[in-house]
Amino acid sequence: MEEEPPMDLPEDLWALVFRRLGDERWWEPLSLVCRRFLFITNGLRSDLTITDRTKCGPGPGPVCSLPRLFRRFPNLRRIAVHDFRGDLDRLFREIACSDLKVEALDLSRLCIRFPRSAAAELAARKGDRLRTLILARFFLLEKDDVLAIAELFPNLEELDISQPQEDIDHAGYLHEMVNDEAIAVLSSKLRNLRSIRLSGNHFLSDNALVLLASNCPMLTEVVAHDCSFMGGSGIAFALRECQNLTSVSVNKITDLSLGREKNLFFHATALRRLCLSRMGDPDKLLISIGEAGLPLQEFCLSECPELSFAGFSAVMQSCGRSLRHLALANLPTVCDESMVAVLPYLSNLNSIHLSNCCDLSNITFFGIVKNCVSIEKIEMVHTKLGRGVWPADLFANRTIRSLNLASNRCLDDNTLQHIAAVCPQLRSLDLNYCWDVTGEGLGKVGEVCREVRDLSMKGCSKIKNLGTGSGFLKLETLQVGGSGFEDEALLSIAANCKQLSWLHLTGCSGVTKKGVKEIVRKCQRLQQLSMGSRNVDANVLSWIVFSRPFLRKIEWQSGVLPVKVQDLFLRHGCMSAITVSVQLLLQYRSGASISFPSLSEQLGFRSMESLFSNFKIGMDLYTYVYRNS
């Protein structure tokens, strides 16, 4: 009987199938199946990050490869530029000349002046389409830059000009920084503005927020931390006048009164997210929020040493049942007794973050597990978890997916075993710098929590392995830098954890190239590897890269590498993904002959056939996979 030909799905159906995979990292193996899948996955990508090392071949600078990148990924909507020291003007012009429909630009942390002339060219071609511009921690962001942005990109909906890095250049010239005058022009031009982040602009006053609230009717989010001349009247005006305001994040506010108005929060009916820190008279403020009965979904409170239980309780009792996310940090007055008292009101929480609340112990943790039946994520960083009692009848909460318990010096194996018992569906566990936890306690976690994908235990010197059991079979990410991990543990992981994709080994003195090679051989999904000279010799890096085609990123923490392995490239092909050293690539592209027998010998392959099975020259290189730190 003649076999039926395989079903040939249309490309849009294949795209739908690929999207259902969720994480974009799984598109990469698919792109290696055939050219058609490569074309489909290229079309699915909407985000691109450009760094100082982004380059597809020899040329005068990193930007020379961008037209090729933009043609390869035609549906990019968001471009982020990080760690870039090249020609930003040229980059802007390449984006302007491309066919991309870019809606968001992220230029965070760039030590480059804002390219006004190139921005004008970009605006002339794509200015009406740009909706998001992020300039957080931008170097020397001046008043004239903000005026140019307001003029060039009138349809911006999200603007981040927070934390400008310098107001004086190297020549000692004082620049005119962002002030109320610039915000006046900005607010009058950007009528569609929905989100504005102003933190760290010390020349802004309350009048800036009044202008934004008056001129931007669509405003939904305001973030204004560390603005020296803001006393509170500006955010109070915004709370009263902005009917669409859903998110407010401020600090160091001493007065939120507005004239004769007793409680302005009665006007903020749309408010759903409120973040406050270092507030003057926090009790009075929190009682006002409680009286208004706002249906807050996210509430953050930090660094308020004068806070009392009365203010804290007022908000929790009034807003607790609507809260989905609660974050408390550096609050010395929050203790087990106060948390136990308010937990019954927090039954609908999805996540709770309790960082540096040093009086919280086992009582709080197990109280959260029992009372918050919808909780998915718990963070108790730097607390007294490990001290205190636990309930006699442990309640297993099957909704908990993520635990961040880092820097709990009192946490031991016994407590960890009880925690595992109440979190059977756990997927992510962070035990960084929990010094009393050992491999035995960790093994108990693996036996009970069979769904763990992400595990981190940096700095845990007593942890030498993942226990003697057969747990953690679904592990994908493992960070053990600075721990007591040894080769025997890696051999066990290589045999059992077949889904491992990211491994961090830096600072593990007990790990050698024997264990690393075994991981590389057997963990076929390995994509990222972090290590140093304590683990392997630099000469082994080439063997690692060529032995594992899916490997995309190596972090080497031990200084400068030899020239032959200093730069490695990532290349997408139809059958395999491999990397070659810059030196060899340049020799090939210049037409120079390469001795393949000696090359295969150098890279650790036994024959030319094994080399050619992993080494397919001719595809376009598009970005680096090696990051020399």
N, C-alpha and C positions, 0 to 999 in steps of 0.2 A: 504494500500500500504506500502510495507516494505521500511523503510528509508535507504538511501545510507550511507555506513560507511564514517566517516570523512576522508578527503584527508590526506595522510601521506607523507609529503615532505621529500626529502633527506636532510641530515645534511648540505651539502654545500649550498643548497638553503635557509635553515633556517639561516645559517650564513650570507648570502647575505642580507636577510631581516633585520637581526639585525644590520648589518653595516649601513644600510640606515637610521637608527634612529639617526645617528650622534654622539651625546654625549654618552660617555661610561657609564654615571651614570644611563642611562635607561636600561642597561643590567642587573643591579642588581635585579630589580623587576622581570624581565624575568627569572632569574636564580632560582626564588622561585616557578615557576610554576610546574616544574617536573625535575627529574634527567637528562633527556635528554637535556633540555634547559640549565641546570647548566653545563653540559659537553660542550655544544656548546659555551656558553659564556666564559667559562674558556679558551677554545682554541682560542678565539678571542683576548684576552688580550696580548698586546705586551710590556707594560710598567709595572714596579713594583718599588715601593718606600719602602725601608727598613729603619726603624728608630730604636732607642734604645729600643722601646717598642714592636717591632714586635716579637710575640711569639704565639705559638699555643697550649701550654700546659705547665705543670710543667717541669722543667729541669734546668740544671746548668747555662744556659745563653740564651740570646735572639736568638743566632744562632741555637739552637737545633731544631727549627721548619723549617729551610730553606729547607732541602731536601723535606719535605712534600709540601712546597709552590712551589718548582721548579717542582715537579711531577704534581701538580695540574694545573699549567699554563705552558704547554709544549712549547708554541710558544713565550715566552718572548724574546725580542730582546734588550731592554734597561732596565738597572737596575740602580736606583738612591739610594744612601746611604746618608741619611741626619740625623743630630742630633744623631749620632751613637758614643757611647763611649765603645763599646765592643771590641771583638777580631777581628780586621780586617783581620789578617792572616787567621783565621779560616773561615771567610766569603769568602775570595778569594778561599780557597781550596774547599769549598762547591760548589762554582760556577764552579770550574775546574772539579769536580767530577760529576757534573750534565750532563744531556743530552741537555742542553740549547745551542742554537746557538747565544750567546750574541754578539752583535755588538757595543754596547755603554755602558760605565760605567761613572756614574756621582758621584764623591766623593767630591762635593763642601762642603766647610766650616767644614771639619772634623778636630777635634783637636787631631789627631793621626798621628804618623809617617807613611810614605809610606812603605808598607810591601814588601820589595824587594824580599825576599826569596819566599813568597807566590805568588808574582807576577810572579816569574820565573816558578812556577808550573802551574799557569794559562796560561802563555804563551806557555808552552810545549804542552798543550792540545787545547787551543783556541786562541793562539797568532796571527795566520794568519787571523782569522776572525774579530778581534776587529778593528773597524774603528774610534771610537770616545772615547776619554778619557778626562774627565773634572776634573781638580784639582783646580778650582778657590777657592781662600781664604783657601787653604790647609795649615795646620800647619807645619812649619819647612820643607818646600820643598827645598831640597838641590841640589847641582850640581850633586852629584852621583845618585840621584833619576832620574833626567832627562837623564843621561847617560844610566841608566838601562832601562828606558822606550824606548829609541831609539834602544837599542839592542834587547829588548824582543818583541816589537810590531812593526814590520817593515812595516805593511800595514796601519798604522794610517793615516787617512785623516783629522781628526779634533783634535786639541790638545789645551787645555786651561790650562795654568800654571800662570794665572794672580793673582795678589794681594796675594802673600804668606804672612802669618800672622806674623811670627816671624823669626828673624835671630839669636836670643840668647835664649838658653833654661834656665830652672829655676836654673841650676847650674852656670849660667854666662858664659857658653862656647859659643864662637862665631863660627857659622857654616859657611861652604863654600857655599855661595848662588849661584844661577844660574847666569852664566856669559857668555861672548862671546865664550869661549872655549867649554862650554856645547852646545851652539847653533851650533857651527861648527860641532860637532859630530852628533847632532840631524839632522841637515839639510842634512848631507851626508848619513844618514841611512834611513830617511823617504822620499823617492823619490816620494811617492804618496800624500804628505801632501798638503791639500787644504786650511785649515784654521788654523791660529795660533794666540793665544791671549797671549800677553806678558805684559800686563799692571801691573805696580807696581813692576817690577823687576829692582831695582835701580842700579844694577851692569852691565846692558846691555848698549851698546853703538850703534852708527849707524852701526858699523861693523856687528852686529848681523843681521840687516835687509839686509845688502848687501849679507851676506852668505846665508840667506834664499832665497832671490831673485835669487841668482846665482845657487843654488843647487836643488831648488824645482820648477821644470818647471810647475807643475800643480797648484801652489799657486793662490788662488782666493780671500782670505780674510786675512787682517792684522789688528790687534787691538793692539795699543801700546800707552797707556795713562800713564802719570806719570813715565816715564823712564828717570831718571835724566840726563843721559849722551847722550841722543839722541837730536841732534840739528836740524836735518832736512835732511842731506845728505843721510841718510839711506833710508828714505821713498821716497825721490826723485829718488834714484837709482831704487827702486822697481817699482815706477810708470813708469819709462822709460823702464825697462828691462822685467818686468813680463807682457807678452802679455795677460795672462788670468786673471789678477787682476781686480776683479769686485767690491770689497768692501774695503774701507780704513777708519779707525777711529783712529785719533791721536789728541794730544793736546800739548800745550806749544811749538809749532814749530816756530822758529824765522826766518828760512831761508829755502826755498824750491827751491833754485837755484842749478843748477848742471853744474859747469864749465861755459862755454860760452853759454849754452842753455838759451834762453830767456824765453820760456814757455814750461815747461816739460809736461803740461797737454795735449798738442797735441799728445804725445806718448801714453797716457792712454786711448786708444780708447774703451777698454772693461769696463771702470769704470762706475758703475751704482749706487753705494751707497758711499756717502762721508759724514763723520761726523768730524767736526772740533770744537775745543773749546780752549779758552784761547790762541788764536793765536797772535803772534806778527805781526804788520802791516797787519791787516785783509783786508783792502781795496785793497792793492796791490795783495794779494792772490786771492781775490774774482774776481777782474777784470781779472786776468789771467785765471781763470776758465771760466768766461763769454766769453773771447776771443776764448777759445778752443771749445766752443759750444758743450760740452759733453752732451749726452742724458741721464742725470742723472734721476733715478727713485726715489731715496731717498736722501734728503739733510738735514743734522742736523748742526745747528750752535748755540753755546752757549758761554756765558761769554766772550764776546769781547767788552769791554767798548769803545774802540777806533773806532768801526765800524761806518761808515757814510752811508748815503743813496746811494752814488755813487757805493760803493762796493756791497751793498745789492741788488740794482736795477740791476747791471750788471749780477749777477747770475740768478735772477728771469726772466729777459727778455730773456736771452739766453737759460736757461734750464727749464723754468717754464712749457712749454707745455708738456714736457716729464715726469715731476715730478708726482709721485703718493703719496708720503709721504713727508711732510715738518715739521720739528721740530725746533722751535726757543725758546730759554730759556735764561733768565737773560740778555736780550739785552736792556739796558736803552734807546738807541737811536731809537728803533723801536716804532713808534707811529701810530695813526690812519691814518694820512696823507700818510705815507710811505706804509702802508698796502693797502690802497685804490688805490694807484698808481700802485701796482704790481698785484693786484687781477685779472685783466683781462687776465694776462698771466698764471693763475693757474686754468684754467677751467677743467683740467683733474685730479685734486687732489682727492685722496680717503680718506686721513686723514691729519689733520693739528693739531700740538701741539704747543700751545703758553703759556708757563709756565713762570710766574714771569716777563712778559713783562708789567710792571705796568702802562703804558700809553695807553693801548688798552681798548676801551670801546664798547658801543652798535654799534657804527659805523662800527667797524671791524667785529663784529659778523654777523650783518645783511648783510654786504658786502660779507662775505664768503658764506652765505646762497644763495645769489642772483647770484654771479659770478661763484662759484664752483659747477656746476650742477651735478657732479659725486661724491660729497663729501659724505662720510658715517660716519666719526668720527671727532668730533671737541673737542679739549681740550683747554679751556681757564681757567687755574688755577691761582689764585692770580693775577687777573687783575682788571680793573675798570669797568667790565661788570655790567651794572645797571645804569651807568651814560651816558649822551649823549642822542641823539634823535634816534628814529627808523623811518623807512620809512613810509610815509603816506599810500602807497599801499604795503602791506606785500606780499612777494613772498613765496609761500609754496614749500619747497624743499622736495620731497618725497623719496629721496635717503638717507637722514640722519637717521642713526640708533643709534648712541651713542653720548652722550654729557657728558663731564666731566667739570663741572663748579664750582668745589670745591674752597673754601676760597675766594669767591668773596663777600666781606663785603658790597658792594653797591647793590647787587642783591636783589630786592624786589618782592612782589607778582605781581605788575603791569608789570614789565619787564618779569617776568617768564611767565605770561599769553601770552605776545606777542611772546616769544620764542616758546611756545607750538603751537601757531597758525602757525608758519612757519615750524614746524617739526612734521607733523601729523603721520608719520610712526616710531616715536621714539620707541626704545626698551630698551635702557639703559640710566639712568639719575643719575648723581652723583652731589649732592648738599651739600656735607659735609662742615660744618662750614660756611654755608651761613646764617648768624644769623638773617637776616631780613625776611626770608621766613617763612610763616605761613601755617597752614593746609588749609586755604582758597585758597591760591595761588596754593598749591599742588593739591587741588581738581579740579581746572580748568585744570591742566595738565592731570589728569586722565580722564576728560570728553572729551578732544580733542584727546589725544594720547592713543588710545585704545589698542595698541600693546606692551605697556611697560612690560618687563619681569624682569628687574633688577633696583632696586631703592635704593639709598644710601643717607642718610641725617644725618650722625653722627654729634653730637655736635650742632644740630639745636634746641635750647631750646624752640623756639616759635612754633615748630611743635608738636602738641599734637595728631594729627590724619591724615588720608589721605583725609580729606575733607568730606563733607556731601553727595556727589554724589555717583554714583555706578561705579566709574572708577577702573582701575587697576585690572580687573578681571583675567588677564593672568599673574599676578605677580608670579615670581618664587623665586626671591632673594630679601630680604628686610633687610637693615642694618640701624638701628635707634639707635645705641648705643650712650648714652649721650644726647639724645634728650628729648623733653618734652612728649614723648609718655605715654599714660595711658591705663588702662584696657579696657575702652570703645572702644578705637581704635582697640585693639586686638580682641575684640568680633566681631567687624564689619569685620575685616580681616578674622577671622575664618569662618564667614558666607559667605563671597564673594570670597575670594582668595583660591580656592580649589587646585591650582597648586603650592602653596608655598612649596619650598623644603629647603630653607635656611633662618633662622631668627637670627638676631644679636640684642640682647636686653641689653647688658652690660651697666650699668650706667644709666638706665632708672628708676628713683626713683618712678615714677608713676605706674609702672607695678608690679603686685603682682602675686601670684600663681594662682589666679582666672583666670586672662587673659591667663597665660601660659598654664594652664590645658585646657582651651577652645581651644587654638591653637592646642595642642597635640591631643585632641579628634577629631577635625573636619578636620584638614589638614593632610590627609592620606598620602601625598607624602613627608612629612617633613623628611629630611635626616640630616640636621645639625642645631644645636641650640646652641647659645652662650648667657650666662646669668651669673648672680652673686647672692650673698645672698640678695641683695635688691629685687630681683624678686621672688625667691622661697627659701624655706628652703632646706638644703642639703638632708633631709630625703625624699623629694619629688622626687629626681632624679631616684630612682629605679622604682617608679610608672611611671614616664615619659618614661623610656627606655622600660619597659615591655608593656606599653600601645600603643606604636608606633613601630611595628616590623621593619619598613623601616629606623628607625633612625640609623644613622651610626656614628655620631660624636657629642659629647657634649663638649663645652668649658666652663669650670667653672672658673670664674675670682676672686674667693674669698678665696684663700688659700687652706689649706689641708682639705680633706674630711674625714668623719668617715671611719673606716676600711672596713665596710660592703659595701661601695659604692666607695671606693678609686680607684679600678681598674675594669673596665667593658670591656667585650670582645665582639667582633663581630663574629657571627657564620653564615655561609651560610647553609641553609637547602633547602629541596625541597618544603616545604609548607610555611615556614615562616622564618624570620631572627630575632633572638633574642639575647640578651646579658645576661650574668649572672655575679655575683660578683666573684672575685677570690676565696674568702673563700668558697662559695657554690660549685664552680667548683671543687676545690681540695677535698672537702668532697665527692662529687659524684665519682670522678675518683679513690679515695682511697677505695671506697666501703663502706664508712660510711653511715648510714641511715640518711635521711633528712625528717623532719616533714613537709609534704606538706601542711597540713591545716594551720600550723603556718606560713609557708613561704608565702602562698597565702594571708594570713592576713597582713603580714608584707609589702608585695608589693602592697597592695591595691586592690586585686581581691576578688570578693564576694564569689566565689566558686572554688572548685578544677577544675571543668570543664572549667571555664574561664581561669584558670592558665594553664591547659594542652593545651588549644587551642592556646596559645602563646608560650608555653615552651616545645620545642622538644629537648630532650637531646640525644646525640649520634653522631651528625655531627662533622666534624673537624673544630675546631676554627683556624682562620688564622691570625688575626691581631687585634689590639686594636681599639676601637672606642672612648674611652675616653682619652682626653688629658688634663692632669692636669697642668694648667699654673699658 
